[in-house]
Amino acid sequence: MCVVGPPGQLLGFSDVLMDADSTYYDQDTHIAHADDNVVIGYREIRIYCDHAQYNDETRDVLVEGNVRIFREGRLFVGERAIYNLETKVLNAAVIRGDFAPFRFQGQSLGTLGPKAYLVKDGLFTTSDSSKPDYSIRAR
Protein backbone atom coordinates (compact mmCIF):
# COMPACT_ATOMS: atom_id res chain seq x y z
CA MET A 1 0.00 0.00 0.00
CA CYS A 2 2.97 2.33 0.43
CA VAL A 3 5.56 3.23 -2.12
CA VAL A 4 8.77 4.18 -0.35
CA GLY A 5 11.77 5.64 -2.10
CA PRO A 6 15.14 6.58 -0.66
CA PRO A 7 15.06 9.12 2.19
CA GLY A 8 13.98 12.54 0.99
CA GLN A 9 11.71 11.28 -1.76
CA LEU A 10 7.97 11.21 -2.15
CA LEU A 11 5.92 8.78 -0.08
CA GLY A 12 2.76 7.68 -1.87
CA PHE A 13 -0.29 6.04 -0.38
CA SER A 14 -3.51 5.20 -2.20
CA ASP A 15 -4.75 8.82 -2.14
CA VAL A 16 -2.25 10.67 0.08
CA LEU A 17 1.08 12.09 -1.04
CA MET A 18 3.84 13.26 1.34
CA ASP A 19 6.86 15.12 0.07
CA ALA A 20 9.74 16.41 2.22
CA ASP A 21 13.50 16.71 2.44
CA SER A 22 13.58 13.58 4.59
CA THR A 23 10.97 10.78 4.63
CA TYR A 24 10.67 7.22 5.86
CA TYR A 25 7.95 4.68 6.56
CA ASP A 26 7.86 2.35 9.56
CA GLN A 27 6.03 -0.80 8.43
CA ASP A 28 5.63 -2.07 12.01
CA THR A 29 3.71 0.99 13.22
CA HIS A 30 2.20 1.96 9.84
CA ILE A 31 3.48 5.51 10.36
CA ALA A 32 5.14 7.62 7.69
CA HIS A 33 7.53 10.31 8.93
CA ALA A 34 8.49 13.45 7.04
CA ASP A 35 10.84 16.25 8.06
CA ASP A 36 11.71 19.66 6.63
CA ASN A 37 9.69 21.33 3.86
CA VAL A 38 6.82 18.88 4.28
CA VAL A 39 3.91 19.00 1.85
CA ILE A 40 0.93 16.65 2.24
CA GLY A 41 -1.77 16.41 -0.40
CA TYR A 42 -5.12 14.68 -0.04
CA ARG A 43 -7.96 15.54 -2.41
CA GLU A 44 -8.47 19.33 -2.07
CA ILE A 45 -6.49 19.52 1.20
CA ARG A 46 -2.91 20.80 1.33
CA ILE A 47 -0.85 20.75 4.52
CA TYR A 48 2.57 22.38 4.90
CA CYS A 49 4.78 21.99 7.98
CA ASP A 50 8.24 21.22 9.36
CA HIS A 51 7.47 17.70 10.66
CA ALA A 52 4.63 15.26 9.99
CA GLN A 53 3.58 11.77 10.95
CA TYR A 54 0.86 10.01 8.98
CA ASN A 55 -0.77 6.79 10.19
CA ASP A 56 -2.13 5.00 7.12
CA GLU A 57 -4.42 2.80 9.28
CA THR A 58 -6.15 5.52 11.35
CA ARG A 59 -5.70 8.23 8.67
CA ASP A 60 -4.47 10.67 11.35
CA VAL A 61 -1.87 13.28 10.42
CA LEU A 62 0.17 14.85 13.22
CA VAL A 63 1.87 18.05 12.04
CA GLU A 64 4.27 20.33 13.90
CA GLY A 65 6.20 23.52 13.22
CA ASN A 66 5.00 26.29 10.89
CA VAL A 67 1.76 24.42 10.19
CA ARG A 68 -0.49 25.68 7.39
CA ILE A 69 -3.63 23.76 6.48
CA PHE A 70 -5.65 24.78 3.41
CA ARG A 71 -9.09 23.18 3.29
CA GLU A 72 -12.35 24.16 1.60
CA GLY A 73 -11.26 27.77 1.08
CA ARG A 74 -10.13 28.08 4.69
CA LEU A 75 -6.67 28.63 6.09
CA PHE A 76 -5.47 27.38 9.48
CA VAL A 77 -2.01 28.44 10.73
CA GLY A 78 -0.41 27.13 13.93
CA GLU A 79 2.41 25.25 15.56
CA ARG A 80 0.79 21.84 16.14
CA ALA A 81 -2.28 20.02 14.90
CA ILE A 82 -3.84 16.60 14.46
CA TYR A 83 -6.08 16.16 11.45
CA ASN A 84 -8.01 13.05 10.41
CA LEU A 85 -8.30 12.81 6.64
CA GLU A 86 -11.47 10.68 6.74
CA THR A 87 -13.52 12.37 9.47
CA LYS A 88 -12.06 15.85 8.81
CA VAL A 89 -11.71 16.37 12.56
CA LEU A 90 -9.08 19.00 13.34
CA ASN A 91 -7.58 19.63 16.78
CA ALA A 92 -4.95 22.33 17.00
CA ALA A 93 -3.06 24.39 19.56
CA VAL A 94 -2.13 28.08 19.29
CA ILE A 95 -3.89 28.63 15.98
CA ARG A 96 -5.11 31.41 13.75
CA GLY A 97 -6.93 31.45 10.48
CA ASP A 98 -9.55 32.82 8.10
CA PHE A 99 -13.27 32.12 7.85
CA ALA A 100 -14.39 34.77 5.40
CA PRO A 101 -15.19 37.45 6.38
CA PHE A 102 -13.65 36.70 9.80
CA ARG A 103 -10.05 36.31 10.92
CA PHE A 104 -9.42 34.56 14.21
CA GLN A 105 -6.79 33.35 16.63
CA GLY A 106 -7.03 31.19 19.71
CA GLN A 107 -5.26 28.94 22.17
CA SER A 108 -6.93 25.85 20.71
CA LEU A 109 -9.35 24.82 18.01
CA GLY A 110 -11.47 21.68 17.77
CA THR A 111 -13.97 20.43 15.22
CA LEU A 112 -17.59 20.30 16.42
CA GLY A 113 -19.12 19.16 13.13
CA PRO A 114 -19.16 19.96 9.43
CA LYS A 115 -17.96 23.57 9.15
CA ALA A 116 -18.36 24.12 12.93
CA TYR A 117 -15.40 24.73 15.24
CA LEU A 118 -14.77 25.56 18.88
CA VAL A 119 -12.05 28.16 19.41
CA LYS A 120 -10.91 28.60 23.03
CA ASP A 121 -9.66 31.99 24.21
CA GLY A 122 -10.47 33.33 20.76
CA LEU A 123 -10.05 36.72 19.19
CA PHE A 124 -12.21 37.48 16.12
CA THR A 125 -12.23 40.38 13.68
CA THR A 126 -13.19 41.32 10.12
CA SER A 127 -10.39 43.91 9.99
CA ASP A 128 -7.63 42.93 7.54
CA SER A 129 -4.75 44.39 9.54
CA SER A 130 -1.99 43.16 11.86
CA LYS A 131 -3.45 45.66 14.34
CA PRO A 132 -7.23 45.33 13.85
CA ASP A 133 -9.42 48.42 14.21
CA TYR A 134 -11.80 46.33 16.33
CA SER A 135 -12.10 42.78 17.61
CA ILE A 136 -14.22 40.51 19.76
CA ARG A 137 -12.57 38.34 22.41
CA ALA A 138 -14.29 35.17 23.61
CA ARG A 139 -13.06 33.31 26.65
C-alpha positions as CSV (number, residue, x, y, z in Angstrom):
1,M,0.0,0.0,0.0
2,C,3.0,2.3,0.4
3,V,5.6,3.2,-2.1
4,V,8.8,4.2,-0.3
5,G,11.8,5.6,-2.1
6,P,15.1,6.6,-0.7
7,P,15.1,9.1,2.2
8,G,14.0,12.5,1.0
9,Q,11.7,11.3,-1.8
10,L,8.0,11.2,-2.2
11,L,5.9,8.8,-0.1
12,G,2.8,7.7,-1.9
13,F,-0.3,6.0,-0.4
14,S,-3.5,5.2,-2.2
15,D,-4.8,8.8,-2.1
16,V,-2.2,10.7,0.1
17,L,1.1,12.1,-1.0
18,M,3.8,13.3,1.3
19,D,6.9,15.1,0.1
20,A,9.7,16.4,2.2
21,D,13.5,16.7,2.4
22,S,13.6,13.6,4.6
23,T,11.0,10.8,4.6
24,Y,10.7,7.2,5.9
25,Y,7.9,4.7,6.6
26,D,7.9,2.3,9.6
27,Q,6.0,-0.8,8.4
28,D,5.6,-2.1,12.0
29,T,3.7,1.0,13.2
30,H,2.2,2.0,9.8
31,I,3.5,5.5,10.4
32,A,5.1,7.6,7.7
33,H,7.5,10.3,8.9
34,A,8.5,13.4,7.0
35,D,10.8,16.2,8.1
36,D,11.7,19.7,6.6
37,N,9.7,21.3,3.9
38,V,6.8,18.9,4.3
39,V,3.9,19.0,1.8
40,I,0.9,16.7,2.2
41,G,-1.8,16.4,-0.4
42,Y,-5.1,14.7,0.0
43,R,-8.0,15.5,-2.4
44,E,-8.5,19.3,-2.1
45,I,-6.5,19.5,1.2
46,R,-2.9,20.8,1.3
47,I,-0.8,20.7,4.5
48,Y,2.6,22.4,4.9
49,C,4.8,22.0,8.0
50,D,8.2,21.2,9.4
51,H,7.5,17.7,10.7
52,A,4.6,15.3,10.0
53,Q,3.6,11.8,11.0
54,Y,0.9,10.0,9.0
55,N,-0.8,6.8,10.2
56,D,-2.1,5.0,7.1
57,E,-4.4,2.8,9.3
58,T,-6.2,5.5,11.4
59,R,-5.7,8.2,8.7
60,D,-4.5,10.7,11.3
61,V,-1.9,13.3,10.4
62,L,0.2,14.8,13.2
63,V,1.9,18.0,12.0
64,E,4.3,20.3,13.9
65,G,6.2,23.5,13.2
66,N,5.0,26.3,10.9
67,V,1.8,24.4,10.2
68,R,-0.5,25.7,7.4
69,I,-3.6,23.8,6.5
70,F,-5.6,24.8,3.4
71,R,-9.1,23.2,3.3
72,E,-12.4,24.2,1.6
73,G,-11.3,27.8,1.1
74,R,-10.1,28.1,4.7
75,L,-6.7,28.6,6.1
76,F,-5.5,27.4,9.5
77,V,-2.0,28.4,10.7
78,G,-0.4,27.1,13.9
79,E,2.4,25.3,15.6
80,R,0.8,21.8,16.1
81,A,-2.3,20.0,14.9
82,I,-3.8,16.6,14.5
83,Y,-6.1,16.2,11.4
84,N,-8.0,13.1,10.4
85,L,-8.3,12.8,6.6
86,E,-11.5,10.7,6.7
87,T,-13.5,12.4,9.5
88,K,-12.1,15.9,8.8
89,V,-11.7,16.4,12.6
90,L,-9.1,19.0,13.3
91,N,-7.6,19.6,16.8
92,A,-4.9,22.3,17.0
93,A,-3.1,24.4,19.6
94,V,-2.1,28.1,19.3
95,I,-3.9,28.6,16.0
96,R,-5.1,31.4,13.7
97,G,-6.9,31.4,10.5
98,D,-9.5,32.8,8.1
99,F,-13.3,32.1,7.9
100,A,-14.4,34.8,5.4
101,P,-15.2,37.5,6.4
102,F,-13.6,36.7,9.8
103,R,-10.1,36.3,10.9
104,F,-9.4,34.6,14.2
105,Q,-6.8,33.3,16.6
106,G,-7.0,31.2,19.7
107,Q,-5.3,28.9,22.2
108,S,-6.9,25.9,20.7
109,L,-9.4,24.8,18.0
110,G,-11.5,21.7,17.8
111,T,-14.0,20.4,15.2
112,L,-17.6,20.3,16.4
113,G,-19.1,19.2,13.1
114,P,-19.2,20.0,9.4
115,K,-18.0,23.6,9.1
116,A,-18.4,24.1,12.9
117,Y,-15.4,24.7,15.2
118,L,-14.8,25.6,18.9
119,V,-12.0,28.2,19.4
120,K,-10.9,28.6,23.0
121,D,-9.7,32.0,24.2
122,G,-10.5,33.3,20.8
123,L,-10.1,36.7,19.2
124,F,-12.2,37.5,16.1
125,T,-12.2,40.4,13.7
126,T,-13.2,41.3,10.1
127,S,-10.4,43.9,10.0
128,D,-7.6,42.9,7.5
129,S,-4.7,44.4,9.5
130,S,-2.0,43.2,11.9
131,K,-3.4,45.7,14.3
132,P,-7.2,45.3,13.8
133,D,-9.4,48.4,14.2
134,Y,-11.8,46.3,16.3
135,S,-12.1,42.8,17.6
136,I,-14.2,40.5,19.8
137,R,-12.6,38.3,22.4
138,A,-14.3,35.2,23.6
139,R,-13.1,33.3,26.6
